[in-house]
Amino acid sequence: MHETVQRLIRIESQIKEESAKLHISEIPKIIAISKTFSLETIMPLIDYGHLHYGENKMQEAKVKWTSIKREIPKLNLHFVGKLQTNKAKDVIKLFDYVHSLENVRQAEILSKYEKNLNKKLKYFIQINLGNENQKSGIDSKDTKNFLSTCKLKYNLDVVGLMCLPPYEEQTDKYFKQMLDLKMFLNSQNKYQLKDLSMGMSKDYIKSINYQSTYIRIGTKIFGDRN
């Protein structure tokens, strides 16, 4: 068995064990963050049956995934990078999820191409909880109005929230803020958000304690990037 598959199986086992401890019936899905890794490196996971993969650069993703997604339509590709509006059409064509929705201009253009291409994606609104200038995302206080705009005006299927907590800090408080924000939005809106995209290689077990449903893991599956 390939070492990437062995690593994934270990992670799956840890996640199942933690979920059982917390009496969580729906096990969080693992997005294998395959950016910078070749399709040859990814193929053992695909052959094993893993379905969710994450990429952050459109051009790289197009080269790697266009053919294999035609061959295996059930593969789910998640866009986890900063979304440039001039790449929106290509993102709609290739991807199934976007984890970095953060402004009305993006929503408008994505909605236009969804109609033109007759394809619906699922979206996560990216929240900048640490108010870090170098990171994308909207302020949590603006999320309620933005969610309504995305749903009502642009008919986007927003399924949840995503965050990238400040790297050096304890992430528990940010995961709690995300869960609290989701619960607040669900109490205020008729649109019920089901998902939270949070937790990475160093803190994915913690994220399960705060009801993460999509965990983004790269190096712990594929090893260090060159």
Secondary structure, 3 states (H helix, E strand, C coil): CCHHHHHHHHHHHHHHHHHHHCCCCCCCEEEEECCCCCHHHHHHHHHHCCCEEEECCHHHHHHHHHHHHHHCCCCEEEECCCCCHHHHHHHHHHCCEEEEECCHHHHHHHHHHHHHHCCCCEEEEEECCCCCCCCCCECHHHHHHHHHHHHHHCCCEEEEEEECCCCCCCCHHHHHHHHHHHHHHHHHCCCCCCEEECCCCCCHHHHHCCCCCEEEECHHHHCCCC
